[in-house]
Amino acid sequence: MVLTAGQTTAFFEDDDKMGLNNRTRVDSLDAEGISTVDDMAEWKDEDWDSWVVNCKKPDRIPDPTTPAQLIAQAPFPISVKSIKRLKAAARLVRYYNSIGVTLTPGNMSWDTIKNFELQRDAMDEDSKKRAPEVPKLSKNTTVAKWDDSFKVHVRKVYGAREATLE
């Protein structure tokens, strides 16, 4: 199921989701090419940081009374909470795209995004540790014991799609 226009607006603007101001979403985020939830996959953390800088000092616009002159526009309001949530949501969208999951309002709720982020942080912390060595089958190890230790090993090692090998 694809998110409707109303669900997309709610995703970006509701306080219990991304919490963006309508002007910020429409005049700044849409202008940068992020008009749907799926578009977020294109941006990594550095892109979000650059966007925040651009929001603080937006381009000058033509003066309504004297179109030949440019005037400064007010900065686009964006909270730290919103940018943190946008970065986490973008990471989840990239993950869903890599495993072929269709975006729905349910799997893009803040609770789902928050749980994903907690799990990813734990996986990242775990992957920083040295990867365990593959267990060896020797004369002193039975095949059953080796099989058990190998199952534990594949649960601790992450593959190309950032999931365990299990």
N, C-alpha and C positions, 0 to 999 in steps of 0.2 A: 504494500500500500504506500503510495506516495503522499507526502504531507500536503494538505491543501494550503491555499493562500492564508486562510485564517489561522491554521495550525502553525504555519511558518511565522506569521506575525506574533502569535502567542509565544512561540519558542524564543524569539529574540527579545520581545518586549515585556513579558510577564515578570513580575518581581521574583516569583518563585522559580524562574528559569534563568535566562541570561540577564534580564533586568536592564536592557538598553532603553534609552530615551528614543521616542519615535524619530525625532530629528536626526539623532546620531545614526540610527539604523538606515533611514531612507536617504539622507543627504550625504552620509559619509561611507557607511559600510556597503550599501548598494552601489554607490559610485565607484567603489574599489572592486566591484565584481562579486561580492558575496551577497547574493540575493536569496539563495535557498540554503537550507541546512547542508545539503550535499556539497555545495560550493566550498564549505569550510575545510574540506579535505586538502585543498590546494595550499593552505597556509600552515606554516609551522610557527613555533614560538617567536622566532625573530621577526616574522612577517606581522604578527599581532603587535609586537613591540613597536615596529615602525609605524603601524597604523595609529597606535596611541599617540605617538609623537606628532603625527599629522593632524590628529584630532585636536591637539592643544593649540596648534597654530595653522588653521585652515587657509586655503588659498583666498586671495582677495576676490571680491565679486564686483560686477558693475554697479555703480551708484544708480538707484532708481530715478533720481532727479536729474543726474548728469551722466548718461550712459558712457561717455568717453572717459570718465574717471573711475578708478577702482577704490573700493572701501574695504576695510577689514571686517570679517565676519566674526561673530562670537565663537569661542571655542566650543567644540562638540563635547557635551558632558559624558564622561565615562568613569565608572567606579572601578576600583581595584577588584571588587567582587565580580563585576561583569567580565573583566579581562581574564581573570583566573578561570571563570566558568567557560568562557569562549575557547580558551586554550585547551581545557580538558575535553570539551565537546568536540573540538577539531581532531584531537587525538583519537577519540572514540569513533568518529566518522571515518578516519583513515583505517582504523582497525576493522570496522564493519565492511568497508570496501575491499580490504585485503582478503577477507574470508567469505565475501559474497552475501552478507546479510543486508536485507532491504531496510531502509530507515522508516521507522514508524513513530508516532507520538509516544507510544509506550516505551520503546527501547531508547528514546532520546529524552526521557524525563530526567530531571536533575538528580533524583535518587539513583537512577541507573548510571548516569555519568559519574557521580560521586563514588559509587562502589567500584566502577571500572578504574577510576583514578587511584583509589586506595590499593587495589590489587596490582595495578601497574607499578606503583611506587614500591610495593613490597617485592615484586619481581625484579625491578631494576636494582634494588638494594641487594637482593639475593644473587643476581647475576654479577655484581661487582666482586663478590667473593670468588675465589679460585674455583673453577669448575671441578667437580669431583672426577677422579680418574675412573676409567671404565674398569669394572671388576675383572680380575683375571681368573680363568679356570685352571686350576692346578691339581696336582696329585692329592693335596690336602683338602680340597674343596669338592663337595659333591655337586652334581649338576643341579639338584634341587636348591641347594644353598646359593649357588652361583646365579640361578634364575631369579631368586628372590632379591639378591643384591643388585642384579641388573635392572629389575623393575624399579627399585628405589632410585637407581642412577638416572634412568630416563625421565623420572618425575622431577628431577632437579636440574635437568639441562634444557635450555630453551632453544628452539629451532628458528628458522628463517621468518616464520610468521609470528614470532614472539609468543609462542605457545610451547608448552612442554612437549617432549618427544613422545610421550605416552599416547 
